[in-house]
Amino acid sequence: MKLGLLLPNQGVVFGATTVPELLELAEQAEGSGIFESLWVGDNLLAKPRLESVTLLSALAMRTKTCRLGTACMASFPLRHPVVLAAQWSALDCLAEGRTVLTACIGGGPAKGNIAGDFRSEYDAMQVDPTERVARMEEGIEVLRVLWTQDPATFKGRFFDFDGIAVRPPPVQNPCPPIWVANNPWVFGTNKSGAINRQVDRVARLADGWMTVGATPEQFDSAWREICDATESHGRDSAQLENAIYFNLNLNDDRAVAYAESKRFLDEYYSSDWPEWKVNVWTACGAPAECAERIHAFEPAGAQTMIIRFTSYDQKAQLAVSYTHLRAHETEADLVCRLLLEK
């Protein structure tokens, strides 16, 4: 199981980090040899933050080996895919082919949604929020057409163009991977079939799948569903990647780690997170205890664990990671066991 680090780019809005620190964290994470990938969150207005493509472009210049991606691009249905195709192609050139674009539909359209005010965001962009799934699916198609055809022609429900080209093309061939992010804990529970469409969306359109807030058991079950659906579409599920996005707060005093995590999540999402939800998505406490939580996802089939430190001292959390990696190479301590066994 590979390890990724999520840089909390929304944290620059509420004081959890700074722009220079995000860039330094990226360099330190790559230099440690622990992290295989670096990720940033995305939103435009609903959950303001340092804009994702711009930040990834800066990271492309400050790093050399880590893959760079979105976790996830919640604004994808709002972005015009022709513009995004040009931006991401340029990013892939800057990063020399290290990018992963993870698309999702973002939060719900209801005003006051716990993950941001998406209604106001969609109103401002003059996009009907009920179209966000269809726009995401068509947008993925548009990106692949523009990245693999020169000139390119497309006629769809939302987008229509003839004989245009995005140049220079991305470095990756045939094009940068496009993952789809959704949540697995509701798979199979909706009699209307809506949940099965989440599985089918990944199986039809995606090069990879990302999720959050799942238990190892839920992750394992959802991943099996996705792989089966992928094969049913005549695609090789062995070529599909996956990732679980997980929170971490390292402190020998678990109560202190939990309190900081809850404060961080509440501010990050402008919400009041219940204890059960914090605990499902976050490992809080001593490194050995947290290592057990992380390690449980490996037999569930997780290929990449994307870690976000729910802390107001990102550098200190990263330093603790280094300390335990170097001092306890034979113990199931923090991420070292995961890395040694990969």
N, C-alpha and C positions, 0 to 999 in steps of 0.2 A: 504494500500500500504506500503510495507516494504522498508527500505532504505539501500542501500549499498554504500560503499566508495571505489572508485578506487584509488589505490596508483600509482602515476605517475612514474613507474620504468624507463621510458626513460629519465626522468628528471635528473637522475644522470649523464647522458652523457653531457648535456649542462648546468648544474649548477643550475637547478631549485630546486633540493633537494639532499640529501645525503643518503647513505645506512643506517646509524644509524637513520636518521630522518624517513625513511620509516618504520622501525621497531617500532619506538616510536609512530608514527601516528597510526599504527595498534593497539597498546596497548591502546592508548588514545581513539580511536574510539570505540573499544569494551567496554572499561570501562565506556564510556559515557552512554551506554544503548540506544543510538540513532540508531546505525547501526547494522543491522542483518547480514550483509555479507561484506567481503572484497575481492577486485578484483585487478588483475594486468594485464597489457597489455603484448603482446607477439610479438616478431619478433626475427630473428637471425641476419641477415646482412642488410636487406633493411632499417630497422629502429632500429639500435642497442640500446640495453637497458640491464638492469640487467635481466639475463635469468629467465623466468617465473617459471619453475618448481623448480628451486633452491630457488628463493625468497619465493615461497609458502611453501616450506619445512621449511624455517626459520620462517615464519609466523605461521606455525602449532605449533612450539615450544613456540612462544610468545603469543599465544591466546588460549582460551578455548571454546568459544561458537559460534563465528561468522563462517558462512560458508565461504569457501575459493575457489575462482575460477579465470578463465581466461576470459578476456573481450577484445578481444577474442583471441584464439590461431591461429594467422594468419599463423604460420609456420606449421600448422597441416599437409598439404600435403607433406611437406618436411621431416617430422619426420617418421622414421621407426616405425610402430605401435607395433611391438614386444618389441622394446626398450621402447617406450612410455608406453605400458601396464605395464611393470615392474616398471618404474619410478612412474607412477600415482598410482599404487597399493601400493607402499611404502609410497607415500605421503598420501594416504587415511588412511593407518595405523597410520602414525605419527599424522594426524589430527583427528584420532578417528572417521572417517566417516563423515567429514564435507566438502568434496570437490565437486565441480561442474566443469566439463571440457566443456568449450564452444569452439567448433570447427568452423573454417571458412576457406575460400579459400584465404584470404589475398587480397592484392591489385592487380591491373591489371599487366599483364606481360610487358607492354610497358616501354621502358627505359625512365627515367625521370618522371615516374608516380608521381603525387603530393603527394602520400602517401609513397614514397620510391622507390628506384631503385630495383624493384623485378626481372627484367631481369637478372641483375648481380647475384643476390642471387640464382636464379634457375640455372643459368649457373654454378656457383660454386658448387652447390649440384648435378649437372649433372642430373637434372630432367626437363622434358619437361613441360613448364608452361601451355600448352594447356591440360595437363592431370590433372590439380590440382583439378577440380571438381570430376572426377572419383576416384582420389587417396583419397580425403577426404571421399567420400562415402564408399569406400572399407575399408579405415582405421577405420571408425566407426564400421563396421561389425567385423573387426579383433579384436578390443578392446573388444567388447562384447563376442565374442567367447572365447578369452583368459581369461576373467574375470568370465565366467560362466561354463567353461568346464575344467576338469583336468583328463586326458590329453586332449589337444585341437588339432583339425585338421581343416585346412582351405585350400581351393584351389580357387584362384581368378585370376584376370588379372595381378595384380602386386605382390601379396604375396601368398606363397604356403608353408605350413608346415604340418607336421604329427606327432602327439603324443608328443607335447611339453607342458610345464606347466609354468605358472607364479606364483611363490610362494614367500612370503605368499600372499594369495588372499587379495583383498581390503576388508575393513570392511563392506561397504555398500552392502546390499543384495537386488536384485541379483548382482548389480554392481553399481559403481558411476554413477550418472546421466550425460548424454552427451547431451548438448544443441547444437543447430546450430545457428550461427549468420549470418544474411543477412539484406539487406536494403529494406524497404517496399515502398519507394516513387515511385518506377518504376513498382510495381506489376500491371499486367493487361495492360501494355502499349506496349508490344512487340508482334507483330503479329506472330512471329516465334514460340511462345510458350515458349521461354527461361525463361521468368519471371515466368510463371506458374510452371516451374520446381523448382524454388526457394521455392514456397509454398509447392509443393509436397515433396521436400527434407525434410523439417521440419516435415511434416505430416507423412512421412514414417519412418524417422530415429531418430528423436529427442525426448528427454524428456522435452525440453524447447526451447524457442526462445528468442534471444536477438537482438536488433537493435539499431541504432544510427541515429541522424539527422532527425528524423521524427517529424512532427507536431502531436498534439493529434488526429486530424482527420485522418491523414495517419496511425497512429498507430492503431486506432480503426478499420479502414477498413481492414488493413493487418491482424490483429489478427482474425477478423471474417472469412477471407478467409482461414487462416491456420486451424482454428477450424473446419470449414466445411470440408476441405480436410482431416483432421485427422479422422473425423467420417466416411468419405467415404472409408477409409482404414480399417475400423472395429476397430479403436482405440478410447478410451474414451478421448475426448478433455479436459474434466474436470481434467484429470491427467497431462495435459501439463502446464508447467510454462512459464512465460515470464518476460522480463526485458527491460527497456529502459535506455540507457547509455546517460547521459546528463552532460553538463558543468555548472559550477557555479562560479561566482566571486562576493563576497559580499563587497560592498562599497557604502556608501551613495552618493558618486559622481559617477553617472553612466558613465560619460565620462572616468574617471580614470579606472573604472572597465572594460570598453570595451577595452581601450587601452592596459591594461595589458593582457587581454584575447587574443587579437589578436596577441600580441607579443609572448605569450606563445604558441599558436597554430601554428604560423608561424615557431617557432623554433622546436616545437615538430614534425611537419610534413615536415620540410624543404620546405615550400611553402609560398605563399602569399595569404592568405585567403581573399576572397571578403567579404564586410560587410554583405551581406544578409546571407552568409553561417555561419558566426560567430553568427549572431543573431538567426538563426534557431536552432543552437545546443547549445547555451549558454544563461543562464540567468545572466545578469549583472545589478548591482545596489543595492538599499536598500533591506534589508531582506524581507519586506512585498511585494515588487514588485516581487522579485524572488520567493517568496512562491506562488504567484498566477500562475506563469509559471509552477512550479512543480505540483501544485495541479490540474491543468487542465488535467493531464494525468490519474488521478484516475478514473473519469467517463469513460475514453476511454478504461478502462480495464487493465491498467498497474498494475502488481502485485509487481514488484520491480523497484525502481528508483535508478540507480547506478550513484552516484555523483562523478565527478572529479572537483577539484578546479583548475581553470586555473589561477594559481597565483604562484609567486616566493616565497611566504611566506605561505606554507601549514599549519603550526601550527597556524598562526594568523587567517586564514580562519576557521579552526576547532574551535578555541576559540570563534570567533564571533557566530558560530553555537550554542555553549554551552550557551553563554550569552543570546541569544534571546530565546532559549528553556526554560531557567530557569526564565527569567524576564517577558516573555509574553505568559504564558501558555494558556491564553484565547483569544489570538489574532491570526489572520491568518498570523503569522510571521515565515518566513523561513520554516523549516521542522516540527515544532512542531504540526501544525494543521494536517498535514498528519499523523503523528504518533498517535495523540490523537484520530483521527477518524478511525483508521484502525480496 
